Amino acid sequence: MPRTATLALPALLLLAACSGSDEDTAPGGVTQSEAAALNDAAAMLDANALAPDTVAQPKETP
C-alpha cells in the first residue's frame, strides 16, 4: 500500500499542475481577452460590410 501512495502522490501533483491558467476562460476554451478581441473584430467586420445589392452582379454574355 505505501508504494501505491508513493506513486499516486506525484501523479496527483502533476494532474493538479494542469488545472489551467490564472485567466478565466470563456466558452469555447478562449480567454476573456481573446473573446473580447474576437468580438471587436466581428464588430469591425459588421461595420464595414456591404449590403448585398451594392455589389455589381456579373452580366451574362451572349
Secondary structure, DSSP 8 states (H G I E B T S, - for coil): -HHHHHHHHHHHHHHHHTS--SS-B-TTS-BHHHHHHHHHHHHHHHHT---GGGS-------
